[in-house]
Amino acid sequence: MGKKFQGFTRIEPLVVIAIIAILAAILFPVFAQAREKARQASCLSNCKQVGLGLNIYLQDFDERMPFCISCAAPEPARGTTPQLLLEPYIKNAGVWACPSSMREGSCVYDATQDVARPGQCCAWKFPKSFVGKTYPNIGSNERIIVNLGCTFFNQPVKLSSLVAPAETIAFSDSSWFSTCGGARSIWSNECGVWCNIDRIRGRNIRHLKGSVVIFADGHAKWLTGQYMAQNCGQLFDPSRQDTRTVWQARGVSPPPNAFD
């Protein structure tokens, strides 16, 4: 007769469980990072489409950049957004919604003007293809995609007036449809970072501590949040003369967890 099977000792299953737990602790963050890398690649692809649409728009409008017009302006121009202007060239609402965005809420339909709005109280206009979709979270740089509703802007910016189009951001990851001087772009998963300094945290940086940006010449790439914060002035300034960091521009000191 063969040996009788005696079964496991108590320690052996515990050792196996401990090994599985250790492997899970090692591998789960790797899996999460791989998923985020895939989302980053998807966002980069979306942003390349936005860049292509921007290039075609510039050709059609004598190299004049798209613009927005504030809600206080007269109709029918009131509430115009660059997303609305670029719609005929992109025709895909999905490219304006980053897969890693944590922004909640969806656009509603305004039958009076056949457009989408981010809520009945808001006068900003988006393409009606945005209805039921999340708020746009690829935002424009308002220093080159200007608000013509402001008294100091009476015409769109020309591409030729930019000192370095290939180094000046036109659109980027953002918590809203504009970047607010870059602050909404660096911490793009938190809208009110400057209202509450505690929100300036690395966990609110969207893509593995960085953001996807689209330059004025149409090309897109990923930049780290730390690099964007340090070079915020020049990245968003059409003259490239603004050398301030995002902290200097906002008049605050960087919190220790800004990039944790």
N, C-alpha and C positions, 0 to 999 in steps of 0.2 A: 504494500500500500504506500501511496505517496504521502508527503508531509501534509498535515492538516493546516489549512489556511488560518492564520491567527488573527487577521484583520490589522487595522492601523492602530498605532499607539495614539494617544491624545495629541502629542506634540506634532506629529507628521501633518495632519490637516491644517494645523495652525501655521506651520512653516509654509505650506502651499498658499494659504490665504495671504500671508505676509508678502510672499513673492509677487502674487497677483496685484496686491495693493501698491507695491513699489513700482511695478511695471506700469500700472494705470497712472500713478502720479507722474511718471516720466513721460508717458506717451500722450495723455490727454491734452496737455498744453501744446504739444507738437501738432496734434490733430486740429486744435483750435486755430493755431497759427497758420496751418495749411489752408483751412477754410477761409480765413481772413485774406490770405494771399490770393486766393481765387476770386474773392469779392473785389479786391484791389485791381486785379487784372480786368475784371468786368467793368469796373468804374473807369479804368484807363481807356478801355475800348469805347465806352460811352463818350468820354471827353474828347477822344479823337474825332468822333462824329460831330460833336459840337464845334471843334476847331475847323473841320472841313466846311460845315455850314457857315461859319464865320467868314472863311476865305471867299466863298461864293457870294455872300452878302456884300462884302467889301468890293468885289469886282462890279457888282450891279449898282452900287451907290457911290461911285467915284472915290473909293477908299475911305469913306466916312464910316466910323464905327457905329454900331447900334447904340441905342440910348434908352432912357426911361423918362417919363413925364409924371411928376408928382400928382397926388390925388387932389390937390387944391387947384390944379389947372382947369381951364374950361374944357367942356366936352367938345368934340368927340376924342380929343387927344388924351384927356385925363386918364391916368392909370396905366398908360402904355409901359410895357416891360420889354427888355431885350429878348426874353424868351418868346414873347408874342411876335416880335419882328423877325426872329430867326425861324419861326415855325414853317414857312413855305420852303425852306432850304433843308430842314431836318425831318419834319413830318413824323416824329416819333417822341411822344411824351416821356417814354421810358428812359431816354438818355439823360434827362434832368433829375432822375431819382437814383441816388447812389445806393447800391445794395447794402452798404454798411451804415446807412443813416439811421439814427434813433429818433428822428423827428416824427411826431405823430400828427394826425389830422389829414384831411383830404379836401380837395377843391370842390366847390359846388358850382352848379350851372346858373348863369344869369341869362335868362331868355330875352331880356330887353336889349342886350347887346351881343348875344350869341357868343359869349366868352365864359371862361372859368374864372372863379375868384376863390381866394383862400378863406372864404367865409362871407356871410351877407353884410358884415360890418366893414369890409375892406374893399377899397375901390381899385386895387391893383388888378390888371387884366392879364390872364394867361390864355393860351390856346384852349379851345373847348375840348380838345383831346385830353386835357388834364383833369376833366371831371371824373371824380371818383378815385383819382390817383393821389398819391402823397404830395404834400407841398414840394415845390421845386427846391432842391438842396444842392444844386450846382449854381453858384452865385456869380454875379458880375462884379468887376472892379469898378466902382463908381468914380474912380479918378480918371479913367479913360472912357468908360461907358457912362456918360454923365447924365444928370437929371436936368433936362431942358426946362422943367418947371421952376427951377431956381433962377432968380433974377440975374445971376452972374454967368449963366450958361445960356447962350442963344442959338447955338448950333452944335452939331455933333463934332467930336474930335476926329481929325484926319489921321490916318495911319502914318503918313509922312511926317507928322509932327512928333511922333514918338522917337526918342533918341535911339532906343534899342528894342524894336518890337519882339525879337526873339528872347529877350530877357525881361519883358514886362508882362505881368499877368493880366489876362483879360477875363477869364472865368476860373473858378476853382471850387473844390469841395467847400461847402458852406452850410450853415444852419438855416439860411434863408436865401432869397433870390439875389441878394447883393452881399458883398463881403464885409462891409463896414470897415474899410481901411485894412482889411486882412484879419482882424480879430475873429470874425465869424468863420474864417477859413482855417486858421490854425487849430482852434478848438471847435471843430465843425459839428460836433454832436451836442453842443450846448449853446443855446441862443444868447443867453444873457450873461456872458462871462464877465463883462465889465460892470454889471450891476451888483455882482457878488463875487469878490475876489476868490472865494473858496471854490468857485466853479472852474477856475483855471487849473485844471488837473490833467495829467497825462492820459487818464482813462477817457477823457473827452476828445482826444485826438483820434481821428477816424480810422486811418489805415496803418496799423502797426507803427504808431507814433508819427504818422506823416499824413500828407494830403496830396491828392492828385490836382494838378493845376494845368491850365490851358494858356499858353502865351499868345500874344497878339498876332504872331505870325501863323498861328493855327496849330503848332505842335503841342503835345501834351506829355507830361512826365510826373513822377512822384518825387516830392521833396519832404524831408523830415520837418516836423513841427519846430524843432529847435533851430534849424537853419532858417526857416521862414520867420521866426520871431527875431532872430539876430539881424536879418536882412530885410525886414518888413518894408522899410521906407523905400529902398530902391526897387524891390520887386513890384510894388504897386504904383510907383511914381513915374509918370510918362517922361519926365525930364531926367530921371536917374540922379537927381541932385539931393534927394532926401536920404540921408545916411542914418536916420534914427532907427533904433530897435523898436519893437512893438511896445516895450516898457517905457521908453523915452517918449514915444508918441502919445501914450496914454497917461503919462505922469504917475506911474505906479512902480513899485519895486517888485521884481519877480518873486512869487512865492516858492518855497523849496520843493513843492510837489508839482510844479508846472509841467514837468515832462516825465513824471514817475511812471 
